[in-house]
Amino acid sequence: MLRPTYWIWVLIVGAGIFVTGAHADDTVVRSFAGGSAASMVGIVPASQAVELAGPQALTVDGQGNLFVLDQVNGRILQFDPKQPNSDPDVLKMPRDVQPTDLVVHNDDIMVWDGGVRTLKAAPGQSTRGLGGDEIQLEEVSSRGTDDQLAVSAFAQMGSQAPGSAADLLDQNTRAAIVKTTRQPDRQYVASRSKGSVIADIIPDKGNASVRVEIQTMVTNETIGQLGLRVRNQLGTVEFLEIDNSDRFYVLAEDIPSSGKNASTFVARYAANGRLEGIYELPLENTPLTRRFVTVSGDGDVYFLRTKPDGIEVVGVGFRPLGNVSVIDVRPSRTAAAPAPQPDVKFNATAAVRPSNRQQAIETAFAFEGVQWKLTQANYGSDPDSQCSGFSRIRRPWYLQGKVNQEVRGVPYCWGCHGSLANFRQRIESGTLAGNVCTRNAPRPDVAGVDCSAFVSAAWGLSVHYTTAAIPAIAAPVANPWDLRPGDALNKPGSHVMLFLRFTPDRKAEVMESSTGGCNGRVCRNVYPLASLLARGYAPVRFRAFADDQTTVSANAYQETEPPAGRKTASKRR
């Protein structure tokens, strides 16, 4: 590999040229209202302790067509952003494919469903529709982990196989392991103009800067040498694209130790490595999505923004920087809404089993890894009744069509709570499994856990503390880089995730019970950290971990479930 003779640095510091007001130049290129018609997308309205959910991914093909993953309606919408008034093509996915991420390359439509699955139009059809066509997709292959380009493309936004559970906790010392130092990272990108390339992300001078070296896969020729430095600490750094004009695009996060004003941007470089400017991504006040940014061959940067009544596909405004050595990104947008105050006052030691981080992580993995047989009684009638208020089935997606099969993981159940032993007992007695009707009243005849009930169980609580009540028993973690296994990322009134660790490329690996990101069960996920912080997730630490030297009342220990009707730590779920 050739080594660079010079470096171009992107420096984000407190002094220098300030970049503000990027939002003013953003342009909405296409809107889709919520619904199930051809020109609509599926939207699940927010509820108490449930985040607004909608399309999870936006991507672009080599011809500049945009694709939106409308997983609530079981389809993909394809349209030309240059013709915003034309009807989109509707690509119907196979029923057994329930993806959370989407990448399109050449004629391959690849989705992430716990692994990479490739879809193509059924025989006699083509995905090159004329506008308004309905096209049935079928699966043609399930790609293995040896497909470097596909695996790396999904890993850009965190769709990747989680790390080994055995590596999370040191079995000799029983200590929680968190590695916050960036590790070298090799990424593979199928670029528009240079074909398949390798991008090496090489740490340089601590956690604030990296070098990016790009070479072709076929000839090993070095075609790009970039440097990226931020004022605070770099989170995710992903090499995204080389456009048709040979310009380079790099996604990066700058995360202050305070966790406030974390920024996510795409830096654009000329073919000779000169910095041309940045695109600041409007993450604030938007629900969590997986693939929220994509770059076309023409160099257009698009962002997926979800709203209560639909989505907007945004052309992100470009900020030219000229000949600068210092960039200070100061977002001018309205910050995420402040978290609501907890509506109850509870003593953190009043209802907790003595616990430590080791036990919390082991409990979490037990919820994620439990194997159980889905009987007809657990499955219920088919078709199941729709949730009132919108077109959705009660049953979590991962259970669809799995009667009399072994399944993995505790299902999501709106308003449900309890221990793993309690879940097993109820399933064995024939209770319905899972309920994703989050706009309806919680049902007592269904088994599973919702997001906060899962975290409550992992923390050893014998009552259910909702997302709004968690601040009463958990202290803020001032520096997000200080998160440890067993801590949480909480958005009061919306959603909570149990933190596991930082990945080598400094994303956050979490465990969560989710209707969308987990297809309706408890699972592990990986997210760019700044995207969580910008969307209002606050790092918190349970006050009563025994290994954090917090006193826990011995009287609080309970092996059995609380009596039916036991009060949860909130007025409502």
Secondary structure as GFF3:
##gff-version 3
##sequence-region A 1 573
A	DSSP	beta_strand	12	19	.	.	.	ID=ss1
A	DSSP	three_ten_helix	22	25	.	.	.	ID=ss2
A	DSSP	beta_strand	27	34	.	.	.	ID=ss3
A	DSSP	beta_strand	40	41	.	.	.	ID=ss4
A	DSSP	beta_strand	57	60	.	.	.	ID=ss5
A	DSSP	beta_strand	66	70	.	.	.	ID=ss6
A	DSSP	three_ten_helix	71	73	.	.	.	ID=ss7
A	DSSP	beta_strand	75	79	.	.	.	ID=ss8
A	DSSP	beta_strand	89	92	.	.	.	ID=ss9
A	DSSP	beta_strand	101	105	.	.	.	ID=ss10
A	DSSP	beta_strand	108	112	.	.	.	ID=ss11
A	DSSP	beta_strand	116	121	.	.	.	ID=ss12
A	DSSP	beta_strand	134	143	.	.	.	ID=ss13
A	DSSP	alpha_helix	148	155	.	.	.	ID=ss14
A	DSSP	three_ten_helix	165	167	.	.	.	ID=ss15
A	DSSP	beta_strand	169	170	.	.	.	ID=ss16
A	DSSP	beta_strand	175	176	.	.	.	ID=ss17
A	DSSP	beta_strand	185	191	.	.	.	ID=ss18
A	DSSP	beta_strand	195	203	.	.	.	ID=ss19
A	DSSP	beta_strand	209	216	.	.	.	ID=ss20
A	DSSP	beta_strand	222	229	.	.	.	ID=ss21
A	DSSP	beta_strand	233	242	.	.	.	ID=ss22
A	DSSP	beta_strand	248	255	.	.	.	ID=ss23
A	DSSP	beta_strand	263	269	.	.	.	ID=ss24
A	DSSP	beta_strand	275	280	.	.	.	ID=ss25
A	DSSP	beta_strand	293	295	.	.	.	ID=ss26
A	DSSP	beta_strand	301	307	.	.	.	ID=ss27
A	DSSP	beta_strand	310	315	.	.	.	ID=ss28
A	DSSP	beta_strand	318	320	.	.	.	ID=ss29
A	DSSP	beta_strand	327	329	.	.	.	ID=ss30
A	DSSP	alpha_helix	357	369	.	.	.	ID=ss31
A	DSSP	beta_strand	371	374	.	.	.	ID=ss32
A	DSSP	alpha_helix	376	379	.	.	.	ID=ss33
A	DSSP	three_ten_helix	397	399	.	.	.	ID=ss34
A	DSSP	beta_strand	405	408	.	.	.	ID=ss35
A	DSSP	alpha_helix	420	428	.	.	.	ID=ss36
A	DSSP	beta_strand	432	433	.	.	.	ID=ss37
A	DSSP	beta_strand	446	447	.	.	.	ID=ss38
A	DSSP	alpha_helix	451	458	.	.	.	ID=ss39
A	DSSP	three_ten_helix	470	472	.	.	.	ID=ss40
A	DSSP	beta_strand	474	476	.	.	.	ID=ss41
A	DSSP	three_ten_helix	480	482	.	.	.	ID=ss42
A	DSSP	beta_strand	488	491	.	.	.	ID=ss43
A	DSSP	beta_strand	495	502	.	.	.	ID=ss44
A	DSSP	beta_strand	508	514	.	.	.	ID=ss45
A	DSSP	beta_strand	521	527	.	.	.	ID=ss46
A	DSSP	alpha_helix	529	534	.	.	.	ID=ss47
A	DSSP	beta_strand	538	542	.	.	.	ID=ss48
A	DSSP	three_ten_helix	546	548	.	.	.	ID=ss49
A	DSSP	three_ten_helix	554	556	.	.	.	ID=ss50
###
